[in-house]
């Protein structure tokens, strides 16, 4: 594929005896909004860390915008245009929301005043404008998730890796956040998200990869992967798919 | 006037007010007190750049202090270099030692108590080296001959020293102003608050921490050089012993880490306290350390933000108390 913004090939990483990610290959098309799903402990966050440079792979390559960036440090990847967020939010607690976002804006802006101004514009996009002058430590969980997103967005990324921005939110907050993510993708930023909230995956993602026990077991449209036997069994246990089918046909007959 | 300009005006006001002290009083005791308080402010502010803004708690800032002091003394004694020329050498030398230690420790990601222990070890190694080699005077120390003249950076009255150390303190304040209002400072505080989050948005923590330790060490070196000029004597215990390291971090923590005026407040408060106790208890050895320790414990328990943060701490306490009644 020539229009792949991010292409990983044969990526593996073990921690001691645990093979967290095994021989994973995938490529993210420029301008797409796709998702990476899988049961807890499948290795999704490890895969993100390998892509963004927080971890070095044991083998395999990562290419971003045609350049081999395998094992390159995260700050250099951010400068290149790939920024990640964290599932466990990491605000700069001692600073205000505006200052937090400005740190991201500083990647391309030296002047403090301009960075703070950019921060304001980004806050508006993710719905944080009313909280700009609050200390980051005063934000609710939903606020912190937005901040995590805003700070990454302020770096003007080409590819945004979102690690469970919806986890821990209540249904109303999820409904408020989904259009924000959609808006970011529509503005031309390629988005790859790890997500457990299936409602969001079904509504937002064009393409889904499913990771289980460190290996890719399926990919396709959201509808395809959710009806895939292997995916159902990865979540619900071996043999479940057949049992479910039997139960369904029994009910129909 | 925006916040940045207000802070600059504050620094200017501080500089003018303190610079005028020698015109108001000729009392040697008062001038000496102000000079020593400024000197304590300088080392506290130096520590604050790395510890307060950067979150890297050094327990061995004496390393940079001692290096500056020895360079200042040796350049004059063995190199025959003028004291004014020796001063920038001392500053640069201390900064280089800082960069060297920073490169070693930050390269391998040392943080928290591990970093503190390594800095302590570095200072101790230098202390033992300074005791055992010849050009530092070994255990005898180095004596800079008394030649009072402005050209030799030696003054007949305390006023001259006061102005010199004031200039150093104002430079340090300007650096903290820049940390509060520039990209480097924003990066440094981001690394302090969460290194991984900073890396994710494009901050190179190694470079940022290295810059901070270089700056911090430079001011510490200036303080060491100043010490040699005032007391005309240096030995390994004074230069690299833990007393300076502790004084630097206690004043910064008591005053308020990561703030512009905290180290100033902390240094003044501690100096008033140690002068008071000296009057009460006489020259009981180590009594000032006992006082420092007590104050530090009280501050950490009751106002963790330091004296500069008392207002904020009280307000929050008020708010949480109010919240309980709601």
Interface residues (C-beta under 8 A of the other chain):
Chain A: X52 X54 X73 X74 X75 X76 X78 X79 X83 X84 X85 X86 X90 X91 X92 X93 X94 X95 X99 X102 X103 X104 X106 X107 X110 X111 X112 X115 X151 X152 X154 X155
Chain B: X4 X181 X182 X183 X186 X187 X189 X190 X192 X193 X194 X196 X197 X198 X199 X200 X201 X202 X203 X204 X205 X258
